[in-house]
Amino acid sequence: MRASRLLSLLLLLQTRGGMTAAELAEELEVSVRTVHRDVEALGAAGIPVYAERGPHGGIRLIDGYRTRLTGMTTEEADALFLSGLPAAAAELGLGTVVASSRLKVLAALPVELRGRATRLLERFHLDAAGWFRPGDTVPWLATIAESVWEGMRIELEYDRGDRSVRRVVDPLGIVLKAGNWYLVAAHEGQLRTYRVSRVIDVRATDERYLRPDGFDLSTYWTESTAAYEREAPRIQVTLRARRGASRWLEDVLDTPTLAGGTELPDPDPAWRTLRLTLDWPREVAGRLLALGGAVEVLEPPELRAEIAALAAEASAVYAASPDRGSDAAV
């Protein structure tokens, strides 16, 4: 991808001095035209690079300029080598590019930081997905990522759950959230978020688009997720839980939910009475039923009745003789 290529170009000029566009094109395995575009991009980013015409000309950095990689602090080098997510890079189609970029950055670091960065890679590994949650299947992620990089409009077919729709969108950015990939795109002037695993098909177009003025992916994501969490349906529940079931509660309800609850007096020291605010009311009965007799819902009465009905249904299934299933299988 382009970010890695720009870094490679910069390090080539820094280590080898002046090179012709043809030499750079051969080294980077791109066209001469692409080299000239990349040189313009480096210049626009504040890198003091220039081109000289003539038989002894070429593309050079101003004498004495070095990338700030060699001026990195220990903390900066540590952060750089902890920031990569190998699985995520591979899904984006950047696996080999990231590996190559790391080697080039490693080579540009001072000796004392190079050894520390190597030890860091030997001792720390980042895995963004949760347990027993391998993340989304995203066959179209690399294609979408390419369109984001190149600023090209795409047509996608998207599964909304109740039906599939086809939309022409301007892909503005990609976000990895808890092992799941999301596309942020503009459609008919509105910013929308699409879960990449629900994309059925993608067709690239030849149309370029203009990014909205002032759009910042990080700001948009922070604001949209806050709005999503703010607007999610909720239900207030009062329940009793055995004191020994705290870890089970955390697995089912998560720690922030429990921390935001209120503990009420309970006459039995072996139990705790809690008032909690839970998201997505339709899912609450099944989630709490999974805790069995370790939890008893006191309020609201309709939730207590729903759990009792689910428990009775399960009890009826398991009370029946298992011989029927084995007979049917014979």
C-alpha angles and dihedrals in degrees: 000000000000098000092059092044092053090051091049091050092050093049092047091055091045095051101035104031119220118011131176120246089247092054092049091047091053093046094048095038094234136111124278088244090057090051091054091049091050092049089053089050092052090049091050088052091057099261109143097233124145141172126232122203126217137059093303095039131108142134116306145167118238109270112272096019116135129175113256089243089093089054094055120134120230091255092051092052091048092050092048095055094042092052098074122097106196096195092048092049091051092052089052090052091250101108099113092035093056091047090050093047092051091053091051093048090046090053091051095052122097114262094254093053093041092062092047093049091051091051089048092057090050093053108035132053127177121216112178099187122091125243114287088003109103091182130240127327102238113178092160098048097098091049091049091047090053091053090050091052094047097040094236125153116240138196114223136183110219132193108225093181098250094048143346123255135193118223137173107223141175105233107220104170149339127234130194110209121178093330094315126107124224131189118215109204142160118242121180090340095310126110112233137177121224126189104232094215088064093056107111099184140357129203120190117222131202092238123110121207136205117242113238112263112262095008112155117183096207093049092046092050094048092049096043095048090047089052091047092052092043093052098041112119114255141188130202113229132187114201143162119230132185109249091234091059097070095112091049090052091051091052093052102034103022127235100270091056092052092044090054093052131095123241114220128197115276123191093214113072090206091064138057125210113213135182109209138175109223130192126234103020094205091065099043098085094054093044093051093042087061088068091063117194093347089085134041121191113219100177147066096033094214091058090048089052092048092052091047090052092050091048092050091050092051091045091053091052094050095041090062118092112270088216090086091065094047092047091051091052093053 
